[in-house]
Amino acid sequence: GDPMVSSSTGAMNSLLDKLGVLENQYPDLAEGVRESLMSLSDVLHSFARQRTRNSLINEWMLQVREMVYDMEDWIDGDPSKAKLDDVEEQIEEFKAQIQGARDRCTRYGLLSSTTPSTSTTCALQDDAETRESVAMDPKLLHGEAPCRLVGSDEPRNVLVNHLMDQEERRKVVCIVGTGGIGKSTLATGIYRQLQGQFSCGAFVHLGRNPSVKTTLISILKQVMPDWHCEEYLWNGYNSEDMEAWDEKKVINKLWAFLKTKSYFVVLVDMRSISTWKKISCALPNKDKSSDRILITTCTKDVAESCCIHPSDFVHPMERLSEKDSKTLFHSKVPISEQHRLLEVSDDMLEICGGGVPLAITITAALLSRKSACLPPDQCHSTPQWMRKVLEISYDDLPLPLKSCFLYLSAFPGNRTIKKDSLIRRWEAEGLIAKRDGESLWETGESYFNELINRRLIQPAFDDDNDEPTGCTVHGVVLDFMESLSAEENFTTKGGKLKCGLFPYERVRRICLDCGEQDEGDALLSSKYYCSSKQKSREEDSSSEESSVCDQDKAISLHLSQVRSFAFCGDVGRIPDLLDHFKLVRVLDLSDVSLQNKQLGSIGSLSLLRYLALGGADVTELPQQIMELDHLSTLDLRQTEVNELPEFKGTTKLACLLANGLTIRGQGGGMGEMEKLEELSTVCLGGDGSLADNVAGLVRKLMRLRMLGVRFRITYNNTAEEAERQGIKHLVEEVGKSNLQFLFLDEYPHRLLDLLVDCWSHVRPRYLRKFELRLDWLLCPLKVPQKISLLVDLTHLHIGVSIVDAEGVRALGGLPKLVLLKLHSLRPQHVYGLTGEPQR
């Protein structure tokens, strides 16, 4: 089926689904509304499936979407609480708006200006194809290492020679070139090649409007990963809360560490001279040093401003030759498809602007799909070659995937987007279409994989997973999606509001990044923000009060109907949620250092579906939040909340994430959570949950498909037997469950036999991922042989004193193991398969 919400049709499907509530309450008044909306819906969907539309159709679609959003917001606001006269007046107004939209469609001949075409047919075929789950291209599973750009040998050698010359001072090298030409890929390869030749190094992506403080913190964490070894640098500071430092403190710490080290720092996508000047001041410029800075930028002026010394070097990035372009194109196309694409590759390479790697890569991914429809009239060179390639690739996306792609612009542009947060927000927004026999998460994961396969997003990895844990968006692609999102009023750039440029349409989805004060920030001084630095009324002049009041009204008008709101940065500038965001469905505050007292108003956001909170000072959750009728995802991983408040009634909560929840009582002590599908992590032992309580919860939650448990077992002889029996009970319940994902953290290695013995009789039938991290306290001498019997194990973290041949064979007997982290406490005693010590 179709998703409830999309970028092209708005909330039309969601509105039709909710219209029954209005028809039941006011059958006479609502008569004829459904039929009128259905006719509009048919036209709206037919326009949405067209690859190209004229400006009149686009404007008409925008007006219909805005009307539909307003109607759904009004129904969600419970019209039964209003007076009958007001309800009648509002319904009549909506009827008039619907009729007006139908009249304009007829008056301007919008239906007659379009005819069914091959493009529409292709779109329909694509929608049918996406009903199948999409697996990730194996070549992309671990990134396409080694990171190498075709035709890059010569420029890489030139740049390496400049970076590794004998110049005894800080040297800056810049790579300048148009977007998508391969600057970042080249810089990544050079960083990997040279980082071991310096005392420390950092690789940072800047992008549009970067926070200088956040950038410097990222550099500090990378150059100084073992901060505890440099304790003299951290006196008076809490290393766990760097985000709370001001910029001056970050610079002082970074400078103090780097002044005695040789460093290599890579700054990708530098767009501002002022940003470079601030970062440069934090990186020591020492005499007789070998420090090196590598910068990539699209702007010649920025490159020349960074390289002001005679020994600095600016390298202009050239496009690929025709030969290298063909080599790159065919390297991105499956071998089975290369013969089919041999004839069209030359024409498509011409579209790619004559040697731009990003365009070639996206085009190859597009043509690899046998059903991809390429309009013949677009197969020619054009000055806007990169946008043309992106437009063709975007047009080939199925309707649900288009919305999910554009939704990426609702995240900060210079950060990695976490996969799990992205899919859960897609789900809360209603962007994922329901498929028979498949959960919304599985469908969303399929969307994520498809966007990676099409090279529209880039996978991001960490050291603990064999699959991508997130994604990044190339700056050129981000500019494209932000442009389309603005045209359809799907998402709004937060920068517009910060500089006082209020959009014409109402804001529906927005991300505000207030990491640091910007010049001309129109929101900083507004009373609309709950800033602790606001002046008292006695200090304000009457003219100032009038100006701020007018600004408040303008901001309130544009943000009063926000459906999705993400905020990061200064906690003192979070908007008043209760007064201005009553219609919000998605609220992401995971990058904010909140406090308990700031959570009160959230419990009044009756339409909230997704809530992510942050802040080490958040230790308690208001009861009202747990009683929200529509809340389906609650993410507390960036807080210190370890126990939920008691609440009455049932909840629609499907996903509950935290850093160690305590479960009280056999019923879980968490109210009725019959729809819970994800629970991670639960803290077991110590002052946390009893194993029997967690076992009871697993037995009760029939829909649970993902469970994470962190063990805090004490080594007390009197309590050991009781704990053992409790864990045995838990393992048995897990074996009988429908879990698909299981994460056991710091599991006691001395209780490994419980897992083996219990699951030898009954083990989870649907388990797709089983991650086991054994505790390090009193770790075993060697790898336990019984571990080879855990045949469902996919991810294993284990520490031993000695690695011997028998242990290696035991690990080799795990048929589904895809990731192994084996730590030896005595690495000098590693025995090979021959039994001889290997040193």
C-alpha positions in Angstrom: 0.0 0.0 0.0 0.9 3.7 -0.1 2.4 5.4 2.9 0.2 7.6 5.1 2.4 10.7 4.4 4.6 11.6 1.4 6.4 14.7 0.1 4.2 14.8 -3.0 0.8 14.0 -1.7 1.2 15.3 1.9 -1.0 13.7 4.5 -3.8 12.8 2.1 -3.9 9.1 2.9 -3.6 9.8 6.7 -6.5 12.3 6.5 -8.8 9.9 4.6 -8.0 7.3 7.3 -8.9 9.7 10.1 -12.0 11.1 8.4 -14.1 8.4 9.9 -13.8 10.0 13.3 -15.3 13.2 12.0 -18.1 11.4 10.1 -19.1 9.5 13.2 -19.2 12.7 15.4 -20.8 15.0 12.8 -22.4 12.8 10.1 -24.6 15.6 8.6 -21.9 18.2 8.6 -19.2 15.9 7.1 -21.5 14.6 4.3 -19.7 14.8 1.0 -16.3 15.6 2.4 -14.8 12.1 1.8 -16.1 11.9 -1.8 -14.6 15.4 -2.6 -11.3 14.5 -1.0 -11.1 11.1 -2.8 -11.5 12.9 -6.2 -8.7 15.3 -5.2 -6.6 12.4 -4.0 -6.8 10.6 -7.3 -5.6 13.7 -9.2 -2.9 14.4 -6.6 -1.5 10.8 -6.9 -1.7 10.9 -10.7 0.4 14.1 -10.7 2.8 12.7 -8.1 3.7 9.8 -10.4 4.7 12.0 -13.3 8.4 12.5 -13.8 8.1 16.1 -15.0 5.4 18.7 -14.0 4.9 22.3 -15.0 4.9 25.1 -12.5 1.1 25.4 -12.4 0.7 21.7 -11.4 3.4 22.1 -8.7 1.7 25.1 -7.3 -1.7 23.4 -7.3 -0.2 20.4 -5.5 1.4 22.6 -2.9 -1.9 24.3 -2.1 -3.7 21.0 -1.8 -1.0 19.6 0.5 -1.1 22.6 2.8 -4.9 22.4 2.9 -4.8 18.7 3.8 -2.2 19.2 6.5 -4.4 21.9 8.1 -7.4 19.6 7.9 -5.6 16.7 9.6 -4.2 19.0 12.3 -7.7 20.2 13.0 -9.1 16.7 13.3 -6.1 15.6 15.5 -6.9 18.6 17.8 -10.2 16.9 18.7 -12.9 19.2 17.3 -15.4 17.6 19.8 -14.1 20.0 22.4 -15.1 23.0 20.4 -18.5 24.6 20.1 -20.9 23.2 17.5 -21.1 26.5 15.6 -17.3 26.7 15.4 -17.1 23.1 14.1 -19.8 23.8 11.5 -18.0 27.0 10.4 -14.7 25.2 10.1 -16.1 22.2 8.1 -17.8 24.6 5.7 -14.6 26.4 5.2 -12.8 23.2 4.4 -15.5 22.2 1.9 -15.1 25.6 0.2 -11.3 25.1 0.0 -11.7 21.6 -1.5 -14.2 22.9 -4.0 -11.8 25.8 -4.8 -9.0 23.3 -5.5 -11.2 21.3 -7.8 -12.3 24.4 -9.7 -8.7 25.7 -10.2 -7.7 22.3 -11.5 -10.5 22.5 -14.1 -10.1 26.2 -14.8 -6.4 25.9 -15.7 -6.8 22.6 -17.6 -4.3 20.8 -15.4 -5.6 17.4 -16.2 -5.6 18.0 -20.0 -2.0 19.3 -19.9 -0.7 15.8 -19.0 -1.2 12.4 -20.6 -0.1 9.0 -19.5 3.4 8.3 -20.7 6.2 5.8 -20.4 7.5 7.8 -17.5 4.3 7.2 -15.5 4.3 3.6 -16.4 7.9 3.3 -15.2 7.0 4.9 -11.9 4.1 2.4 -11.4 6.5 -0.4 -12.2 9.0 0.9 -9.7 6.3 1.1 -7.0 5.6 -2.6 -7.6 9.3 -3.5 -7.4 9.8 -1.8 -4.0 7.3 -4.2 -2.4 10.2 -6.6 -2.4 12.8 -6.3 0.4 16.0 -4.8 -0.8 19.3 -6.3 0.3 22.5 -4.2 0.3 24.9 -4.6 -2.5 27.7 -6.8 -1.1 30.3 -4.4 -2.4 28.9 -1.7 -0.1 28.7 -3.9 2.9 32.0 -2.8 4.3 32.4 0.4 2.3 34.4 -0.2 -0.9 37.8 -0.4 0.8 40.5 0.4 -0.1 39.2 3.9 -0.7 40.8 4.7 -4.0 39.7 7.1 -6.8 40.3 6.0 -10.4 42.9 8.2 -12.0 44.1 9.6 -8.6 47.6 8.3 -8.5 49.3 11.3 -10.0 47.5 14.0 -7.9 47.9 11.8 -4.7 51.6 11.6 -5.3 51.9 15.4 -5.8 49.9 16.1 -2.6 51.9 13.5 -0.6 55.2 15.0 -1.7 54.0 18.5 -0.5 52.7 17.1 2.8 55.9 15.1 3.5 58.5 17.6 2.4 61.2 19.0 4.7 59.5 22.2 5.5 59.9 22.9 9.3 56.8 24.8 10.0 53.1 24.2 9.9 52.1 23.7 6.3 48.6 23.9 4.7 47.7 22.1 1.5 44.3 22.7 -0.2 42.4 20.6 -2.7 40.0 22.8 -4.7 37.4 21.7 -7.2 33.7 21.5 -8.0 31.4 19.4 -5.9 31.4 15.6 -6.6 34.8 15.7 -8.3 36.5 13.4 -5.8 38.2 15.8 -3.3 36.9 14.0 -0.2 37.8 10.5 -1.5 41.3 11.7 -2.4 41.8 13.3 1.0 40.5 10.2 2.8 43.1 8.0 0.9 45.9 10.4 1.8 44.9 10.5 5.4 44.9 6.7 5.7 48.3 6.6 4.0 50.0 9.3 6.1 48.4 9.3 9.6 50.8 6.8 11.0 53.7 9.1 10.3 52.5 11.7 12.8 52.1 11.7 16.5 48.3 12.2 16.1 45.7 13.0 13.5 42.1 14.0 12.9 39.7 13.8 10.0 36.7 16.2 10.2 33.8 16.9 7.9 32.7 20.5 8.1 30.0 21.2 5.5 27.5 24.0 5.6 27.4 26.2 8.7 29.6 24.1 11.0 29.9 24.7 14.7 33.5 25.6 15.3 33.3 24.3 18.9 31.9 21.0 17.8 34.6 20.8 15.1 37.4 21.4 17.6 35.9 18.9 20.1 35.9 16.3 17.3 39.6 17.1 16.6 40.4 16.9 20.3 38.8 13.5 20.7 40.6 12.1 17.7 44.1 13.4 18.4 43.7 12.4 22.1 41.8 9.2 22.3 43.6 8.0 25.4 42.9 11.2 27.4 43.3 9.5 30.7 47.1 9.1 30.0 47.3 12.9 29.9 45.6 13.7 33.2 47.4 17.0 33.7 45.3 18.3 30.8 42.0 17.5 32.4 42.3 19.1 35.8 39.1 20.9 36.6 37.2 19.5 33.7 34.8 16.6 33.2 36.0 14.7 30.2 32.6 13.1 29.8 30.8 16.4 29.2 33.0 18.2 26.7 29.9 19.7 25.0 29.3 21.8 28.1 32.7 23.5 27.6 32.9 26.9 26.1 34.9 27.5 23.0 37.9 29.0 24.8 38.3 25.9 27.1 38.3 23.6 24.1 40.9 25.7 22.3 43.1 25.8 25.5 43.0 22.0 25.8 43.6 21.4 22.2 46.5 23.8 22.1 48.1 22.4 25.3 48.1 18.9 23.8 49.2 19.7 20.3 52.0 22.0 21.2 54.3 19.1 22.0 53.1 16.7 19.2 53.3 16.5 15.4 49.8 16.4 14.0 48.0 15.8 10.7 44.5 17.3 10.4 42.2 16.9 7.5 39.3 19.4 7.1 36.8 18.3 4.5 34.4 20.8 2.7 35.7 24.1 4.1 33.2 26.7 2.9 34.0 29.8 4.9 37.1 31.9 5.4 35.9 32.9 8.9 35.5 29.3 9.9 39.1 28.6 8.8 40.5 31.5 10.8 38.8 30.3 14.0 40.0 26.7 13.5 43.5 27.8 12.5 43.9 29.8 15.8 43.3 26.5 17.7 46.0 24.6 15.9 49.5 25.5 17.1 51.8 27.1 14.5 55.2 26.0 16.0 58.7 26.7 14.8 60.7 23.7 13.5 57.6 21.5 13.3 56.3 19.0 10.8 52.6 19.7 11.4 50.4 19.4 8.3 46.8 20.5 7.5 44.9 19.2 4.4 41.8 21.1 3.4 39.2 20.4 0.7 37.0 23.2 -0.7 34.8 24.1 -3.6 35.8 27.8 -3.5 39.1 29.2 -4.9 38.9 32.2 -2.6 38.7 30.0 0.5 41.7 27.9 -0.7 43.9 30.9 -1.3 42.9 32.4 2.1 44.0 29.1 3.8 47.3 28.9 1.9 48.9 32.3 2.7 52.5 31.2 3.2 54.9 30.7 0.2 55.4 27.0 1.1 51.6 26.3 1.3 50.1 24.6 -1.8 46.8 24.8 -3.6 46.0 21.8 -5.9 43.2 22.3 -8.5 41.3 19.0 -8.8 40.8 18.0 -12.4 38.0 15.9 -13.9 38.7 12.3 -15.0 39.8 11.6 -18.5 37.5 9.7 -20.8 39.4 6.5 -20.2 39.3 6.8 -16.4 35.7 7.8 -16.6 34.9 4.5 -18.4 37.0 2.6 -15.9 35.2 4.0 -12.9 31.7 3.5 -14.6 32.3 -0.2 -15.3 33.8 -0.7 -11.8 30.5 0.4 -10.3 28.3 -1.8 -12.6 27.8 -5.5 -11.8 29.7 -7.8 -14.2 26.4 -9.4 -15.3 25.1 -5.9 -16.5 28.2 -4.6 -18.2 27.5 -6.1 -21.6 23.9 -4.7 -21.5 25.2 -1.2 -20.7 28.1 -1.1 -23.1 26.1 0.8 -25.8 24.5 3.4 -23.5 27.6 4.1 -21.3 29.1 6.7 -23.7 25.9 8.7 -23.8 25.5 8.6 -20.1 29.1 9.6 -19.4 28.4 12.7 -21.5 25.6 13.5 -19.1 28.0 13.0 -16.2 29.7 16.3 -17.2 32.8 14.7 -18.6 34.6 13.0 -15.7 32.9 13.8 -12.4 33.1 10.7 -10.1 30.0 11.4 -8.1 27.8 11.8 -11.2 29.4 8.7 -12.8 28.8 6.6 -9.6 25.2 7.6 -9.3 24.5 7.0 -13.0 26.1 3.6 -12.8 23.9 2.6 -9.9 20.8 3.9 -11.8 21.6 2.0 -14.9 22.4 -1.2 -13.0 18.7 -1.5 -12.4 17.1 -3.2 -15.4 13.9 -1.2 -15.0 15.5 2.2 -14.9 13.8 4.5 -17.4 16.0 7.1 -19.0 14.2 9.8 -21.0 16.0 10.0 -24.3 15.6 13.7 -24.6 17.7 14.1 -21.5 20.7 12.2 -22.8 22.8 15.2 -23.7 25.4 17.4 -22.1 24.1 20.3 -20.1 25.7 23.1 -18.0 23.7 21.8 -15.0 25.1 18.3 -15.5 25.3 17.3 -11.9 21.8 18.4 -11.1 20.5 16.6 -14.2 22.0 13.3 -13.1 20.5 13.7 -9.6 17.1 14.6 -11.1 17.1 11.5 -13.3 18.1 9.3 -10.4 15.5 11.0 -8.1 12.7 10.6 -10.7 13.5 6.9 -10.9 12.8 6.5 -7.2 9.4 5.0 -6.1 7.1 7.5 -4.4 7.7 6.3 -0.8 11.5 6.3 -1.3 11.4 9.9 -2.7 9.9 11.1 0.6 12.4 9.2 2.7 15.2 10.5 0.6 14.1 14.2 1.0 13.6 13.6 4.7 17.3 13.4 5.2 17.4 17.2 4.8 15.6 17.3 8.2 19.0 16.4 9.9 22.1 18.6 10.4 24.0 18.5 7.2 27.5 18.0 8.5 26.9 14.9 10.8 26.5 11.2 10.4 22.8 10.2 10.5 22.2 7.2 12.6 20.4 4.4 10.8 18.1 3.4 13.7 17.1 7.0 14.4 16.4 7.6 10.8 14.2 4.6 10.2 12.3 5.2 13.5 11.6 8.8 12.4 10.5 7.7 9.0 8.1 5.4 10.8 6.8 8.1 13.1 6.3 10.5 10.2 4.2 7.9 8.4 6.6 7.8 5.4 6.9 4.0 5.3 4.4 2.0 3.4 2.9 -1.1 5.0 3.8 -4.5 3.4 2.2 -7.8 4.0 4.3 -10.1 6.2 6.8 -7.4 7.0 7.3 -5.0 9.9 7.7 -1.2 9.3 11.2 -1.5 10.5 12.1 -4.2 7.9 10.5 -2.0 5.2 12.4 1.0 6.4 15.7 -0.9 6.4 14.9 -2.0 2.8 14.5 1.7 1.9 17.8 2.6 3.6 19.6 -0.2 1.7 18.1 0.9 -1.6 19.3 4.5 -1.1 22.8 3.2 -0.5 22.7 0.9 -3.5 21.7 3.9 -5.7 24.7 5.8 -4.2 22.5 8.7 -3.1 23.7 8.3 0.5 27.1 7.0 1.7 27.2 4.2 4.4 28.9 4.9 7.7 30.4 2.2 9.9 31.8 1.6 13.4 34.1 -1.0 14.8 31.3 -3.1 16.4 29.1 -3.9 13.4 29.5 -5.6 10.1 26.7 -3.5 8.5 26.3 0.3 8.2 25.2 2.0 11.4 24.4 5.2 9.7 24.9 7.3 6.6 26.3 10.6 5.4 25.1 12.8 2.5 27.4 14.3 0.0 27.2 18.1 0.0 26.1 18.3 -3.6 23.3 15.7 -3.0 22.3 17.6 0.2 22.0 20.9 -1.7 19.8 19.0 -4.3 17.5 17.5 -1.7 17.2 20.7 0.2 16.2 22.5 -3.0 13.4 19.9 -3.7 12.3 19.9 -0.1 11.9 23.6 -0.2 9.9 23.5 -3.4 7.4 21.1 -1.9 7.6 22.7 1.6 8.5 19.3 2.9 11.3 20.4 5.2 12.6 23.9 6.0 16.2 24.9 6.5 16.8 26.1 10.1 19.2 28.7 8.8 16.4 30.7 7.2 14.7 31.3 10.6 18.0 32.0 12.3 18.7 34.9 10.0 15.1 36.1 10.0 14.2 35.0 6.5 10.7 33.5 7.2 9.4 31.3 4.5 6.1 32.1 2.8 4.5 28.7 3.7 4.1 27.4 7.2 7.0 25.3 8.5 6.1 21.6 8.8 9.5 20.0 9.5 12.7 21.7 10.7 16.0 21.2 12.4 17.5 24.1 14.3 21.2 24.0 15.0 22.1 26.6 17.6 25.5 25.3 18.5 26.9 28.8 18.7 25.8 32.4 18.3 25.8 33.6 14.7 25.9 37.2 13.6 22.4 38.3 12.7 20.8 35.4 14.5 17.2 36.6 14.7 16.1 33.9 17.1 18.7 34.6 19.8 17.1 37.7 21.2 13.5 36.6 20.8 11.3 36.0 23.9 10.1 33.0 21.9 13.2 31.3 23.3 13.5 30.3 27.0 16.9 31.8 27.4 18.2 32.4 30.8 20.0 35.5 29.5 16.7 37.4 28.7 16.6 40.9 30.1 14.0 41.8 32.6 11.0 43.9 31.4 12.2 46.9 33.5 15.4 47.0 31.4 13.7 46.8 28.0 12.5 49.9 26.3 9.0 50.1 25.0 10.3 50.1 21.4 12.4 47.0 22.0 9.4 45.2 23.5 7.3 46.1 20.5 10.0 44.8 18.1 10.4 41.5 19.9 6.6 41.1 20.2 6.3 41.5 16.4 9.1 39.0 15.9 7.4 36.5 18.3 4.2 36.7 16.3 6.0 36.0 13.0 7.9 33.0 14.5 4.8 31.6 16.2 2.9 31.8 12.9 5.5 29.9 11.0 6.3 27.3 13.7 2.8 26.8 15.2 2.1 23.8 12.9 5.5 22.1 13.0 5.1 18.3 12.8 8.8 17.4 13.2 11.2 19.4 15.3 14.9 18.6 15.9 17.1 20.8 18.0 20.8 20.8 18.8 23.1 23.3 20.5 22.6 25.7 23.4 20.0 24.3 25.8 19.0 27.9 26.8 17.6 28.5 23.4 15.1 25.6 23.2 11.7 27.0 22.2 8.7 26.8 24.5 7.3 23.5 23.4 3.9 23.7 25.1 3.1 27.2 23.7 4.2 26.7 20.1 4.5 23.0 19.2 1.2 21.5 20.2 1.0 19.6 16.8 4.5 18.1 16.9 4.7 14.4 16.1 8.5 14.0 16.1 10.7 15.7 18.7 14.4 15.0 18.6 16.4 16.6 21.5 19.1 13.9 21.7 21.9 16.4 21.1 20.8 18.8 23.9 22.0 18.8 27.5 18.6 18.9 29.1 17.7 18.9 32.8 14.7 17.3 34.6 12.9 20.6 35.0 12.8 21.2 31.3 10.8 18.0 30.5 7.4 19.1 32.1 5.8 20.6 29.0 6.6 17.5 26.8 3.9 15.5 28.6 1.3 17.9 27.1 2.2 17.2 23.5 -0.7 14.9 22.9 0.2 14.0 19.2 3.8 13.0 20.0 5.0 9.8 18.4 8.8 10.0 18.6 10.8 11.4 21.5 14.5 11.4 21.8 16.1 13.1 24.9 19.6 14.0 25.8 21.5 15.3 28.8 23.5 13.7 31.7 21.4 15.7 34.1 18.1 14.0 33.0 17.6 11.3 35.6 13.8 11.2 35.9 10.9 11.0 33.4 7.6 12.7 34.1 4.7 10.3 34.3 2.8 12.3 31.7 5.2 11.4 29.0 4.6 7.7 29.5 0.8 8.3 29.3 1.0 10.0 25.8 -1.6 8.3 23.7 0.4 8.1 20.4 4.0 7.8 21.7 5.6 4.8 19.9 9.4 5.5 20.2 11.1 6.7 23.4 14.9 7.1 23.1 16.6 7.8 26.5 20.1 6.6 25.5 21.7 10.0 25.9 20.3 10.5 29.4 20.8 8.9 32.9 17.2 7.7 33.3 17.4 4.1 34.6 13.8 3.6 35.8 10.5 4.5 34.3 7.7 6.1 36.3 4.6 4.1 37.1 1.7 5.0 34.9 -1.9 4.0 34.3 -3.5 2.3 31.3 -1.9 1.0 28.2 0.6 2.6 25.8 1.4 2.3 22.1 5.1 2.3 22.9 6.8 0.0 20.4 10.5 1.1 20.9 12.1 1.8 24.3 15.8 2.6 24.3 17.9 3.4 27.3 21.4 2.8 28.8 20.3 0.4 31.5 16.7 0.3 32.6 15.7 -1.4 35.9 12.7 -3.7 35.7 10.7 -4.0 39.0 8.4 -6.8 39.6 7.2 -9.8 37.5 4.9 -7.6 35.4 7.9 -5.4 34.5 6.7 -2.5 36.6 6.3 -0.7 33.3 2.5 -0.7 32.9 0.9 -2.4 29.9 3.3 -2.4 26.9 1.7 -5.1 24.8 3.0 -3.4 21.6 6.6 -3.2 22.6 8.9 -4.5 19.9 12.3 -3.1 20.9 13.7 -3.0 24.5 17.4 -2.1 25.0 19.2 -2.1 27.3 17.9 -3.6 30.5 20.4 -3.6 33.4 20.5 -6.9 35.2 22.1 -7.4 38.6 23.7 -5.0 41.1 21.1 -2.4 41.8 19.2 -3.1 38.6 16.7 -5.7 37.6 16.3 -9.3 38.8 16.7 -11.9 36.1 13.3 -13.4 36.9 11.7 -10.0 36.3 13.3 -9.6 32.9 12.3 -13.2 32.1 8.7 -12.4 33.0 8.7 -9.4 30.7 10.1 -11.4 27.8 7.3 -14.0 28.3 4.7 -11.3 28.4 5.8 -9.2 25.5 4.7 -11.4 22.5 5.7 -8.8 19.9 9.2 -8.3 21.2 11.8 -8.7 18.4 14.8 -6.9 19.8 16.2 -7.2 23.4 19.4 -5.8 24.9 20.5 -6.8 28.4 23.6 -5.5 30.3 24.8 -7.8 33.2 26.0 -6.4 36.4 26.5 -9.6 38.3 28.2 -9.5 41.7 30.6 -12.3 42.7 29.1 -13.1 46.0 28.9 -16.8 46.9 25.7 -16.5 48.9 23.8 -14.9 46.0 25.5 -16.7 43.2 23.1 -19.7 43.1 20.0 -17.5 43.1 21.5 -15.3 40.3 22.4 -18.5 38.3 18.8 -19.8 38.6 17.4 -16.4 37.6 19.6 -16.1 34.5 18.8 -19.7 33.6 15.1 -18.7 33.7 15.8 -15.7 31.5 17.8 -17.7 28.9 15.0 -20.3 28.8 12.4 -17.6 28.1 14.5 -16.1 25.4 14.9 -19.5 23.8 11.1 -19.8 23.6 10.6 -16.2 22.3 10.2 -14.7 18.8 13.3 -12.5 19.2 15.1 -11.5 16.0 17.9 -9.5 17.6 19.6 -10.3 20.9 22.4 -8.3 22.6 24.0 -9.6 25.8 26.6 -7.2 27.2 29.1 -8.1 29.9 27.6 -11.6 30.1 29.5 -13.7 32.8 31.8 -16.1 31.1 31.4 -18.5 34.0 27.7 -18.8 33.1 28.4 -19.6 29.5 27.3 -23.2 30.1 23.7 -21.9 30.8 23.4 -20.6 27.3 24.8 -23.7 25.8 22.7 -26.2 27.9 19.4 -24.3 27.7 19.6 -23.6 24.0 20.6 -27.2 23.2 16.9 -28.0 23.8 15.0 -24.9 22.7 16.6 -21.8 21.1 15.1 -18.7 19.4 13.7 -19.8 16.0 13.8 -16.4 14.3 17.2 -15.0 15.6 18.9 -13.0 12.9 21.6 -11.3 15.0 23.0 -12.5 18.3 25.7 -10.3 19.8 27.5 -11.6 22.9 30.0 -9.5 24.8 31.6 -11.5 27.6 32.7 -9.7 30.8 36.4 -9.0 31.4 36.4 -9.6 35.1 38.4 -12.8 35.8 38.4 -13.6 32.1 39.2 -17.2 31.2 42.7 -18.5 30.4 41.7 -19.7 27.0 38.7 -19.6 24.6 36.0 -21.9 26.1 35.4 -24.9 23.9 31.7 -24.9 24.6 31.4 -21.6 22.7 31.4 -23.5 19.4 28.0 -24.9 20.3 26.3 -21.4 20.2 25.5 -21.9 16.5 23.4 -18.7 16.3 26.2 -16.4 17.4 26.9 -13.6 14.9 28.9 -11.0 16.9 31.3 -11.9 19.6 33.5 -9.8 21.9 35.7 -12.0 24.1 38.9 -11.5 26.2 41.3 -14.3 27.2 44.7 -14.6 28.6 46.1 -16.8 25.9 45.0 -17.5 22.3 45.8 -21.0 21.3 45.1 -23.3 18.4 42.1 -25.0 20.1 40.5 -21.7 20.8 40.9 -20.6 17.2 39.3 -23.9 16.0 36.4 -23.4 18.5 35.8 -19.9 17.1 36.1 -21.2 13.6 33.3 -23.6 14.3 30.7 -20.8 14.7 28.8 -21.0 11.3 27.1 -17.6 11.5 29.9 -15.5 13.1 30.5 -12.4 11.0 32.3 -10.2 13.5 34.9 -11.2 16.1 36.8 -9.0 18.6 39.3 -11.2 20.3 41.4 -9.5 23.0 44.4 -11.2 24.6 45.6 -9.9 27.9 49.0 -11.5 27.2 49.4 -10.8 23.5 53.0 -12.1 23.6 51.5 -15.6 24.2 49.6 -16.2 20.9 49.8 -19.8 19.7 49.2 -20.7 16.0 47.5 -23.8 14.7 50.8 -25.7 15.0 50.8 -25.0 18.7 54.0 -23.0 18.6 54.2 -19.6 20.0 53.7 -16.8 17.5 55.4 -13.5 18.3 
